[in-house]
């Protein structure tokens, strides 16, 4: 596994199969698709072989547009290079005239398989400041409103001074705030009806924008401002250092939506209309700028073209069962609306970030398409006062070691060779005879299967994910296992493959497949994070890590099994979305007795503190910030740990471990799962 991590550290790429199958049939027999997981804009370690930054434009093949790379064949005498993808002969430009076998440009160094270019732009380099449009829900209770205003005030303090800021609030109506009022004592606000979608032309007319002949927009990179002057734009997008007082004043005076809500109805919330207005406003003012819409939503949309549920409380919000039976009346219309919005945002070069904080669903399942297609962030929490939300908002604007490194308007190109594997050769040589299984990356394969099964669950009707995963695993074990036919006891797997069934066992039990206890919003949130995270973090989502702390030894990895629970042990579970600190029964009793506060029990105090320190490191490095759960054995919160453990000891078990625990479930244990797998694989 180490060599695969080294490749990822060098190029940001992990592949399930690092030896490519030679035929279509062989690729089909591999079950796990031949695929690659790529981390764009990956931070590479700083060392002697770190990625160089070249101050000139890349040299492209004139036929397939591939870039000069270490695998190109170079004729130094004729100053010609041959593209390894299409075998086109290309001449080097004049500024490469001095290259020789001993004087190579950086692109041809064998270790520089990933390179960054910073070509000088024509004339002066245009510096577009970062743009943030805050879209704030006001249909929330006063306590939540105070939490949200506090978080927004902290976020505004962290904004770069040159960044442009805008504000839109929404509830029954949508309010566009004019923060740059040019000396106005009271900031002006433009109000729009929430039940009606507002076109871009209608918006510009209502906001009193004076347009001189709008030009047709020219895409993401070269946008136009529709003929708007900088003074007109500055009414709604103001530099942070210039509007800090005005913006904080508006936030302080922000109140809960004043429209009355009958006791048998939901609040009138027009989320879709507000986001549409924000997108149109940014499209008119700063197209192609990489602006971000930060939507803070505290409940389901009930008004306008993107409503996900009616106002009447007698109508429940759609569940997974409703989506499976196609009995969610608002779902498809809302998804269609957000799909159109995503295309508009992508065309403009803008990003939608979603912060959904409510005990109820807010519509993440419908918003998923707009957030994912624009490369936005998503945070799901129970409350605007929860640490998950507050810490995550701070991380978005934080600069330093844990900077998120937000980027936008990237263009991703993939060039492939026509013949991706040599089938054979005749002459004085010998085949390397690389074994396919030797190039198998179990972690990358597990992540690919998780993403694939999540995708199939969304798009295929009556899809049975458990059956599909089981069939795929049985097929793979039959293909790559060593066994005698009809003899389960003879079955064995290569070390390259041995952990993969364990990953599949935990994937079957994960939140990506078992949606029964989750809402569609939560499921959409989990899958969006899975699709954007790297392999290491994705594996933690599938199979959480478990660390054990005790007096007998230092922190050490523990099996993800109920047998890991002991009365005199502390466990730290990292399931990516939740970090659990679990105290054994004896440890919990000592802590409640206050032994850790006594000088003679410093060792116990250090033992208690160690998992908290490690949990703090995990939470500091991760975005969205995970939920921290501190619980004791036999306590109600212990379910967060027990749900992730292999149920090797249940209420049906004959013998129980003293001081241990059992899980009240009918799920099969990994041992039973493996026995069945071996029996089916050898048939």
Legacy VTK file of the C-alpha trace (Angstrom):
# vtk DataFile Version 3.0
C-alpha trace
ASCII
DATASET POLYDATA
POINTS 683 float
0.000 0.000 0.000
2.956 2.337 0.616
3.943 2.573 -3.054
0.419 3.672 -3.981
0.531 6.405 -1.335
3.903 7.537 -2.715
2.356 7.851 -6.173
-0.524 9.849 -4.713
1.914 12.127 -2.882
3.720 12.762 -6.170
0.817 13.193 -8.593
-2.408 13.245 -6.554
-3.658 10.100 -8.328
-4.824 6.739 -6.946
-5.999 3.902 -9.194
-7.662 0.615 -8.202
-5.727 -1.109 -10.984
-2.183 0.158 -11.432
-1.568 -2.494 -14.075
-4.042 -1.937 -16.905
-5.924 -5.032 -18.185
-4.886 -5.940 -21.727
-8.303 -6.766 -23.186
-11.889 -5.632 -22.806
-12.851 -9.067 -21.485
-10.069 -8.977 -18.893
-11.172 -5.503 -17.825
-14.749 -6.780 -17.496
-13.590 -9.700 -15.361
-11.859 -7.306 -12.974
-15.319 -6.097 -11.741
-13.867 -2.936 -10.153
-13.684 -0.447 -13.060
-10.339 0.639 -14.484
-10.462 4.167 -13.095
-8.478 6.899 -11.388
-9.186 9.074 -8.354
-7.538 12.449 -8.843
-7.070 15.241 -6.295
-6.801 18.545 -8.191
-4.686 21.375 -6.766
-3.170 18.942 -4.287
-0.649 20.410 -1.839
2.615 18.604 -2.536
5.306 18.152 0.125
8.159 20.646 -0.017
11.444 18.832 -0.710
14.217 18.672 -3.267
11.939 16.921 -5.752
8.884 19.079 -5.117
6.807 20.235 -8.054
8.389 23.190 -9.895
6.461 26.224 -11.079
7.439 27.176 -14.633
7.098 30.858 -15.656
6.099 30.124 -19.253
3.286 28.495 -21.218
3.180 24.697 -21.687
4.357 23.260 -24.996
1.478 21.411 -26.673
1.314 18.779 -29.392
-0.093 20.320 -32.562
-2.362 17.317 -33.219
-3.837 16.122 -29.899
-2.977 19.171 -27.740
-1.154 17.015 -25.164
1.648 18.661 -23.211
5.385 17.938 -23.355
6.148 15.466 -20.570
8.871 13.056 -19.347
7.427 10.253 -21.501
7.961 12.200 -24.740
10.669 10.977 -27.139
13.156 13.767 -27.901
15.541 14.149 -30.841
18.028 16.674 -29.452
19.919 17.050 -32.749
16.848 17.877 -34.830
15.132 19.707 -31.925
12.018 17.554 -32.334
9.837 15.810 -29.745
7.398 12.978 -30.387
4.070 13.008 -28.538
3.622 9.739 -26.585
-0.155 9.883 -27.107
-0.533 10.337 -30.875
3.128 9.960 -32.009
3.045 13.302 -33.798
6.480 14.858 -34.461
6.630 18.433 -33.095
9.363 21.043 -33.455
10.641 22.831 -30.361
10.123 26.627 -30.397
13.191 28.937 -30.492
13.431 29.396 -26.705
14.119 25.639 -26.390
17.138 25.897 -28.724
19.707 25.262 -25.976
18.294 21.934 -24.770
20.601 18.922 -24.807
20.765 15.536 -23.161
22.560 17.212 -20.254
20.491 20.408 -20.287
16.871 19.288 -20.040
13.907 21.590 -19.450
11.945 20.811 -16.275
9.114 19.184 -18.275
11.431 16.333 -19.306
12.818 15.489 -15.854
11.632 11.921 -15.058
10.550 12.833 -11.500
8.424 15.818 -12.621
5.320 13.947 -13.772
3.231 16.794 -12.329
4.177 20.392 -13.148
2.544 23.758 -12.591
2.764 26.546 -15.158
2.375 30.268 -14.511
2.572 31.833 -17.971
2.837 35.637 -18.073
-0.439 37.184 -19.208
-0.727 39.734 -22.019
0.139 43.115 -20.543
-0.583 43.648 -16.885
-1.921 40.811 -14.818
-5.560 41.394 -13.971
-6.224 40.916 -10.294
-9.873 40.154 -9.584
-10.609 40.408 -5.854
-12.492 37.543 -4.185
-16.262 38.071 -4.186
-18.627 36.749 -1.482
-22.411 37.021 -1.690
-24.065 36.115 1.628
-27.606 34.737 1.210
-29.204 34.528 4.657
-32.420 32.778 5.736
-34.535 34.808 8.189
-37.308 32.225 8.747
-35.645 30.889 11.886
-36.295 31.338 15.598
-34.662 34.205 17.502
-32.103 31.966 19.201
-30.938 30.539 15.874
-30.874 34.050 14.410
-28.534 35.263 17.148
-26.215 32.271 16.564
-26.178 32.941 12.829
-25.534 36.676 13.195
-22.647 35.968 15.553
-21.071 33.520 13.084
-21.517 35.927 10.165
-19.919 38.780 12.120
-16.879 36.606 12.820
-16.713 35.597 9.159
-16.804 39.228 8.026
-13.873 40.038 10.317
-11.844 37.285 8.610
-12.537 38.475 5.050
-9.592 39.843 3.026
-9.721 43.645 2.964
-9.903 43.792 -0.831
-12.727 41.243 -1.151
-16.122 42.377 -2.438
-19.133 41.587 -0.259
-22.867 41.518 -0.946
-25.889 40.597 1.175
-29.273 39.090 0.341
-31.770 38.008 2.994
-34.887 35.972 2.361
-37.978 34.621 4.025
-41.444 35.273 2.640
-39.794 37.933 0.453
-36.280 38.393 -0.916
-34.377 41.514 0.157
-31.327 42.691 -1.823
-29.330 45.071 0.383
-27.564 48.067 -1.146
-24.457 48.219 1.056
-22.702 50.906 -0.994
-25.247 53.654 -0.608
-22.786 56.533 -1.188
-23.367 58.357 2.056
-26.919 57.167 2.739
-27.720 57.104 6.441
-30.161 54.212 6.045
-29.067 51.454 3.619
-31.562 50.890 0.829
-33.194 47.482 0.336
-34.902 46.128 -2.788
-37.715 43.647 -2.163
-38.821 40.846 -4.504
-41.783 38.510 -4.284
-40.650 35.057 -3.202
-43.292 33.080 -5.080
-42.114 34.229 -8.508
-38.837 33.543 -10.285
-37.106 36.768 -11.332
-35.262 36.879 -14.649
-31.937 38.659 -15.029
-33.441 41.476 -17.106
-36.238 41.995 -14.579
-33.676 42.100 -11.777
-31.531 44.724 -13.518
-34.599 46.823 -14.205
-35.860 46.620 -10.611
-32.417 47.476 -9.212
-32.258 50.565 -11.451
-29.233 49.352 -13.388
-28.697 51.486 -16.458
-27.516 49.221 -19.227
-25.989 50.541 -22.402
-26.436 47.641 -24.977
-25.676 44.432 -23.178
-23.218 42.224 -25.012
-23.747 38.479 -25.278
-21.937 36.676 -22.496
-18.842 34.806 -23.653
-18.506 32.036 -21.113
-16.627 31.431 -17.917
-13.228 32.867 -18.657
-14.070 36.018 -20.594
-17.245 37.337 -19.067
-18.705 40.773 -19.673
-20.382 43.095 -17.234
-23.475 43.752 -19.341
-22.317 47.339 -19.783
-22.539 48.180 -16.075
-20.282 50.859 -14.655
-18.088 50.203 -11.627
-20.142 52.731 -9.629
-23.331 50.788 -10.346
-21.729 47.514 -9.304
-20.333 49.117 -6.126
-23.873 49.686 -4.859
-24.288 45.966 -4.160
-20.723 44.624 -4.025
-18.571 46.674 -1.676
-14.954 46.146 -0.496
-14.908 44.497 2.933
-12.819 47.252 4.544
-15.269 49.861 3.242
-18.540 48.235 4.323
-17.653 46.475 7.570
-19.582 48.968 9.705
-22.600 49.033 7.362
-22.713 45.257 7.032
-22.424 44.664 10.774
-25.154 47.265 11.363
-27.479 45.495 8.925
-26.753 42.138 10.584
-27.358 43.517 14.083
-30.754 44.851 13.016
-31.659 41.665 11.163
-34.842 40.188 12.614
-36.841 37.025 12.202
-39.151 37.090 9.181
-42.089 39.284 10.351
-44.837 37.498 8.430
-47.091 35.473 10.787
-47.020 31.678 10.546
-50.220 29.770 11.470
-49.605 26.949 13.971
-50.559 24.293 11.412
-48.231 25.600 8.704
-44.542 25.950 7.928
-42.770 29.250 7.433
-42.940 30.745 3.957
-39.357 30.340 2.750
-38.290 31.144 -0.850
-34.795 29.651 -0.995
-34.784 29.049 -4.759
-35.831 32.588 -5.656
-33.164 34.078 -3.377
-30.402 31.940 -4.903
-31.613 32.735 -8.421
-31.478 36.476 -7.680
-27.995 36.110 -6.176
-26.794 34.244 -9.274
-28.275 36.818 -11.663
-26.836 39.738 -9.683
-23.338 38.242 -9.689
-23.701 37.313 -13.355
-24.419 40.942 -14.199
-21.725 42.431 -11.962
-18.745 40.065 -11.860
-18.988 37.233 -14.434
-15.993 34.931 -14.671
-14.635 36.107 -11.323
-14.960 32.919 -9.257
-17.433 34.626 -6.908
-18.984 32.492 -4.163
-22.613 32.466 -3.052
-22.711 31.443 0.616
-26.250 30.261 1.399
-27.223 29.926 5.068
-30.478 27.951 5.148
-32.426 27.053 8.289
-35.390 25.089 6.956
-37.204 23.669 3.910
-38.204 25.853 0.971
-41.999 26.161 0.818
-42.425 28.991 -1.689
-41.403 29.642 -5.268
-40.097 27.424 -8.066
-37.777 25.379 -5.804
-40.228 24.481 -3.024
-39.600 20.991 -1.636
-42.756 20.732 0.493
-46.027 22.606 0.927
-46.665 25.013 3.800
-49.209 22.673 5.353
-47.624 20.673 8.190
-49.927 17.757 7.425
-47.752 17.048 4.360
-44.485 15.397 5.451
-41.178 16.154 3.764
-40.166 13.564 1.167
-38.391 10.466 2.449
-36.305 7.843 0.673
-39.431 5.724 0.297
-41.243 8.627 -1.415
-38.332 9.130 -3.808
-38.185 5.404 -4.608
-41.929 5.310 -5.328
-41.793 8.632 -7.231
-44.438 10.042 -4.885
-42.596 13.257 -3.936
-44.656 15.897 -5.801
-42.129 18.742 -5.532
-38.835 16.858 -5.914
-38.376 16.708 -9.690
-39.482 20.306 -10.231
-37.018 21.569 -7.603
-34.166 19.458 -9.011
-34.911 20.777 -12.503
-34.793 24.352 -11.176
-31.466 23.847 -9.398
-30.045 22.044 -12.434
-30.793 25.121 -14.554
-29.306 27.314 -11.809
-26.146 25.188 -11.763
-25.707 25.627 -15.525
-26.071 29.391 -15.107
-23.509 29.481 -12.290
-21.037 27.286 -14.197
-21.415 29.516 -17.269
-20.742 32.576 -15.112
-17.815 30.936 -13.292
-19.437 31.184 -9.859
-19.709 28.798 -6.896
-22.603 27.904 -4.573
-21.685 26.996 -0.977
-24.444 25.607 1.254
-24.622 25.788 5.050
-27.764 23.876 6.040
-28.537 24.034 9.751
-31.866 22.693 11.002
-33.353 19.710 12.788
-35.633 19.280 9.775
-34.538 18.712 6.181
-33.763 21.874 4.208
-33.520 20.482 0.671
-29.894 19.381 0.354
-31.019 16.489 -1.866
-32.490 18.979 -4.360
-29.630 21.493 -4.013
-27.007 18.772 -4.477
-26.790 19.244 -8.244
-26.084 22.990 -7.957
-23.498 22.613 -5.188
-21.652 19.714 -6.832
-21.545 21.072 -10.376
-20.126 24.400 -9.201
-17.582 22.757 -6.880
-19.132 24.314 -3.790
-18.797 23.411 -0.131
-21.581 21.852 1.936
-22.013 21.755 5.709
-24.951 20.010 7.400
-25.665 20.598 11.073
-28.533 20.585 13.562
-28.212 24.239 14.538
-26.401 27.474 13.707
-25.121 27.293 17.275
-23.506 23.883 16.787
-19.707 23.686 16.735
-19.841 21.872 13.378
-21.302 24.989 11.741
-19.371 27.644 13.645
-15.973 25.995 13.237
-16.619 25.173 9.576
-17.511 28.786 8.746
-14.295 29.951 10.388
-12.324 27.409 8.357
-13.726 28.775 5.081
-12.181 32.193 5.702
-9.178 31.040 7.730
-5.722 31.651 6.306
-2.625 29.794 7.431
-1.647 26.161 7.905
-5.209 24.855 7.624
-6.279 27.065 4.723
-8.840 25.256 2.540
-7.078 26.577 -0.577
-10.323 27.458 -2.358
-9.971 27.788 -6.128
-12.377 28.199 -9.014
-12.753 28.347 -12.802
-10.366 25.455 -13.391
-10.548 23.581 -16.692
-9.874 19.836 -16.522
-8.515 18.109 -19.641
-7.743 14.395 -20.043
-5.679 13.014 -22.925
-5.414 9.261 -23.414
-3.225 7.206 -25.690
-4.856 4.970 -28.272
-2.961 1.859 -27.112
-2.750 1.877 -23.361
-0.967 -1.474 -22.954
1.594 -3.409 -25.015
0.124 -6.830 -25.827
3.385 -8.511 -26.789
6.716 -8.167 -28.574
8.918 -10.262 -30.914
12.675 -9.927 -30.634
15.585 -10.199 -28.210
13.604 -9.296 -25.084
11.483 -10.791 -22.339
8.101 -9.819 -20.936
7.972 -8.194 -17.511
4.942 -10.435 -16.860
3.356 -8.020 -14.459
0.637 -9.695 -12.453
-2.648 -7.793 -12.514
-3.266 -8.309 -8.797
0.166 -6.815 -7.992
-1.149 -3.451 -9.149
-4.401 -3.589 -7.161
-5.001 -0.697 -4.732
-7.582 -1.925 -2.219
-8.334 1.485 -0.729
-8.875 3.184 -4.091
-11.026 0.238 -5.210
-13.221 0.521 -2.106
-13.733 4.252 -2.725
-14.574 3.651 -6.394
-17.152 1.026 -5.397
-18.628 3.384 -2.779
-18.988 6.196 -5.306
-20.352 3.824 -7.927
-22.978 2.255 -5.663
-24.041 5.721 -4.427
-24.414 6.882 -8.025
-26.420 3.798 -9.007
-28.724 4.219 -5.994
-29.571 7.717 -7.221
-30.181 7.020 -10.905
-31.373 3.399 -11.163
-34.923 2.467 -10.237
-35.406 -0.512 -7.899
-31.655 -0.905 -7.513
-30.594 -3.295 -4.744
-27.196 -2.018 -3.526
-26.526 -4.909 -1.120
-27.157 -7.517 -3.799
-25.023 -5.600 -6.318
-22.094 -5.260 -3.900
-22.319 -8.909 -2.865
-22.359 -10.131 -6.473
-19.393 -7.915 -7.345
-17.396 -9.134 -4.342
-18.184 -12.812 -5.016
-17.196 -12.356 -8.665
-13.890 -10.725 -7.697
-13.055 -13.385 -5.116
-13.825 -16.111 -7.658
-11.599 -14.347 -10.182
-8.607 -13.516 -7.982
-8.805 -15.969 -5.062
-6.770 -19.165 -4.700
-8.941 -22.206 -3.974
-9.942 -25.715 -4.900
-13.407 -25.911 -6.409
-16.170 -26.607 -3.863
-13.678 -26.461 -0.974
-14.263 -23.307 1.143
-11.474 -24.257 3.557
-8.928 -24.003 0.726
-9.889 -20.427 -0.134
-7.254 -17.713 0.332
-6.627 -14.212 -0.976
-3.442 -12.449 -1.973
-2.172 -9.883 0.581
-2.873 -7.277 -2.123
-6.543 -8.238 -1.929
-7.042 -9.416 1.648
-8.548 -6.218 3.126
-10.974 -5.549 0.251
-13.747 -7.888 1.577
-13.472 -6.078 4.923
-13.980 -2.729 3.179
-17.019 -4.144 1.367
-18.452 -5.473 4.653
-18.289 -2.019 6.233
-19.507 -0.330 3.020
-22.653 -2.516 3.142
-23.316 -1.190 6.671
-22.328 2.433 5.948
-24.533 5.509 5.604
-23.961 5.433 1.823
-25.889 2.163 1.442
-28.076 1.948 4.579
-30.329 4.998 4.192
-33.132 3.780 6.485
-32.247 5.980 9.470
-31.156 9.003 7.397
-33.153 11.644 5.577
-32.626 12.310 1.838
-30.835 15.532 2.839
-28.363 13.677 5.048
-27.789 11.001 2.403
-27.167 13.648 -0.257
-24.744 15.405 2.106
-22.791 12.204 2.820
-22.513 11.349 -0.878
-21.424 14.851 -1.873
-18.592 14.756 0.654
-17.614 11.241 -0.495
-17.426 12.396 -4.114
-15.074 15.289 -3.349
-12.751 13.823 -0.713
-9.447 12.049 -1.337
-8.936 8.302 -0.944
-7.607 8.410 2.619
-10.549 10.392 3.988
-13.055 8.416 1.910
-11.754 5.151 3.373
-12.335 6.571 6.868
-15.979 7.219 5.876
-16.320 3.592 4.748
-14.313 1.916 7.513
-13.745 4.225 10.507
-10.452 4.182 12.374
-10.383 3.117 16.033
-7.616 4.027 18.509
-7.324 2.454 21.975
-5.914 4.165 25.101
-5.108 2.326 28.329
-2.660 2.242 31.244
-1.015 -0.852 29.780
0.181 0.746 26.531
0.235 3.974 24.582
-2.300 4.861 21.883
-2.579 1.954 19.467
-4.923 0.965 16.627
-7.754 -1.352 17.647
-9.924 -3.712 15.645
-13.222 -2.182 14.586
-14.984 -4.833 16.634
-17.156 -4.909 19.748
-14.352 -6.949 21.345
-12.290 -3.729 21.436
-14.541 -2.404 24.224
-13.123 -2.904 27.715
-14.030 -1.354 31.065
-10.501 0.025 31.609
-10.001 1.387 28.095
-10.779 4.604 26.199
-11.600 4.371 22.492
-11.336 7.133 19.886
-13.475 6.487 16.801
-13.035 8.613 13.676
-15.839 8.023 11.166
-15.057 11.314 9.318
-18.436 12.930 10.015
-18.305 12.089 13.728
-15.430 11.772 16.196
-16.368 9.664 19.241
-14.475 9.498 22.549
-15.782 6.399 24.353
-14.942 5.697 28.012
-15.109 2.158 29.403
-17.303 1.604 32.471
-14.406 1.676 34.967
-12.797 4.728 33.344
-16.162 6.527 33.410
-16.654 5.753 37.121
-13.173 7.049 37.981
-13.772 10.206 35.956
-17.112 10.866 37.651
-15.406 10.355 41.026
-12.957 13.111 40.083
-9.783 11.017 40.387
-8.212 12.919 37.478
-8.322 16.114 39.564
-6.188 14.593 42.335
-2.389 15.122 42.150
-1.598 11.477 42.882
-3.587 10.391 39.799
-1.808 12.468 37.138
-1.380 9.364 34.976
-5.166 8.986 34.853
-5.574 12.677 33.979
-3.093 12.262 31.113
-4.925 9.156 29.924
-8.222 11.090 29.855
-6.662 14.035 28.011
-4.813 12.050 25.321
-7.863 11.169 23.146
-9.145 14.756 23.438
-5.830 16.062 22.094
-5.889 13.600 19.202
-9.539 14.412 18.459
-8.651 18.113 18.420
-5.977 17.500 15.790
-8.452 15.566 13.621
-11.112 18.281 13.886
-8.622 21.057 13.207
-7.478 19.506 9.940
-10.882 18.490 8.565
-13.612 20.345 6.702
-16.532 20.190 7.299
-15.625 20.040 10.961
-16.814 16.673 12.359
-19.213 16.330 15.263
-17.542 15.499 18.584
-19.371 12.952 20.761
-18.100 12.143 24.264
-19.830 9.120 25.782
-19.542 6.323 28.331
-20.071 2.586 28.128
-23.777 1.676 28.488
-24.729 5.357 27.938
-27.236 6.483 25.297
-24.569 8.227 23.188
-22.561 4.995 23.001
-24.700 4.108 19.980
-22.436 6.300 17.814
-19.614 3.817 18.445
-21.625 0.584 18.573
-23.234 1.274 15.187
-19.818 1.169 13.503
-18.396 -1.918 15.229
-18.378 -5.437 13.880
-21.124 -7.257 15.881
-19.014 -10.268 16.824
-20.833 -10.395 20.196
-24.610 -9.926 20.203
-27.496 -10.797 22.483
-27.510 -14.218 20.784
-23.864 -14.939 21.606
-23.122 -17.786 23.999
-20.098 -16.307 25.777
-19.475 -12.676 26.629
-16.177 -11.004 27.443
-16.023 -9.754 31.083
-16.041 -5.955 31.076
-16.883 -5.970 27.384
-20.124 -5.182 25.607
-22.659 -6.689 23.242
-24.600 -5.226 20.327
-28.355 -5.714 20.117
-28.596 -6.468 16.407
-29.467 -9.261 14.018
-26.783 -8.172 11.525
-24.228 -10.828 10.680
-20.675 -10.439 11.923
-17.675 -10.134 9.624
-16.707 -13.730 10.402
-20.102 -15.047 9.234
-19.958 -12.725 6.200
-16.508 -14.079 5.272
-17.629 -17.699 5.705
-20.539 -17.164 3.312
-18.261 -15.333 0.866
-15.773 -18.223 0.802
-18.525 -20.779 0.296
-20.049 -18.874 -2.643
-16.734 -17.904 -4.252
-15.522 -21.497 -4.655
-18.693 -22.782 -6.331
LINES 1 684
683 0 1 2 3 4 5 6 7 8 9 10 11 12 13 14 15 16 17 18 19 20 21 22 23 24 25 26 27 28 29 30 31 32 33 34 35 36 37 38 39 40 41 42 43 44 45 46 47 48 49 50 51 52 53 54 55 56 57 58 59 60 61 62 63 64 65 66 67 68 69 70 71 72 73 74 75 76 77 78 79 80 81 82 83 84 85 86 87 88 89 90 91 92 93 94 95 96 97 98 99 100 101 102 103 104 105 106 107 108 109 110 111 112 113 114 115 116 117 118 119 120 121 122 123 124 125 126 127 128 129 130 131 132 133 134 135 136 137 138 139 140 141 142 143 144 145 146 147 148 149 150 151 152 153 154 155 156 157 158 159 160 161 162 163 164 165 166 167 168 169 170 171 172 173 174 175 176 177 178 179 180 181 182 183 184 185 186 187 188 189 190 191 192 193 194 195 196 197 198 199 200 201 202 203 204 205 206 207 208 209 210 211 212 213 214 215 216 217 218 219 220 221 222 223 224 225 226 227 228 229 230 231 232 233 234 235 236 237 238 239 240 241 242 243 244 245 246 247 248 249 250 251 252 253 254 255 256 257 258 259 260 261 262 263 264 265 266 267 268 269 270 271 272 273 274 275 276 277 278 279 280 281 282 283 284 285 286 287 288 289 290 291 292 293 294 295 296 297 298 299 300 301 302 303 304 305 306 307 308 309 310 311 312 313 314 315 316 317 318 319 320 321 322 323 324 325 326 327 328 329 330 331 332 333 334 335 336 337 338 339 340 341 342 343 344 345 346 347 348 349 350 351 352 353 354 355 356 357 358 359 360 361 362 363 364 365 366 367 368 369 370 371 372 373 374 375 376 377 378 379 380 381 382 383 384 385 386 387 388 389 390 391 392 393 394 395 396 397 398 399 400 401 402 403 404 405 406 407 408 409 410 411 412 413 414 415 416 417 418 419 420 421 422 423 424 425 426 427 428 429 430 431 432 433 434 435 436 437 438 439 440 441 442 443 444 445 446 447 448 449 450 451 452 453 454 455 456 457 458 459 460 461 462 463 464 465 466 467 468 469 470 471 472 473 474 475 476 477 478 479 480 481 482 483 484 485 486 487 488 489 490 491 492 493 494 495 496 497 498 499 500 501 502 503 504 505 506 507 508 509 510 511 512 513 514 515 516 517 518 519 520 521 522 523 524 525 526 527 528 529 530 531 532 533 534 535 536 537 538 539 540 541 542 543 544 545 546 547 548 549 550 551 552 553 554 555 556 557 558 559 560 561 562 563 564 565 566 567 568 569 570 571 572 573 574 575 576 577 578 579 580 581 582 583 584 585 586 587 588 589 590 591 592 593 594 595 596 597 598 599 600 601 602 603 604 605 606 607 608 609 610 611 612 613 614 615 616 617 618 619 620 621 622 623 624 625 626 627 628 629 630 631 632 633 634 635 636 637 638 639 640 641 642 643 644 645 646 647 648 649 650 651 652 653 654 655 656 657 658 659 660 661 662 663 664 665 666 667 668 669 670 671 672 673 674 675 676 677 678 679 680 681 682
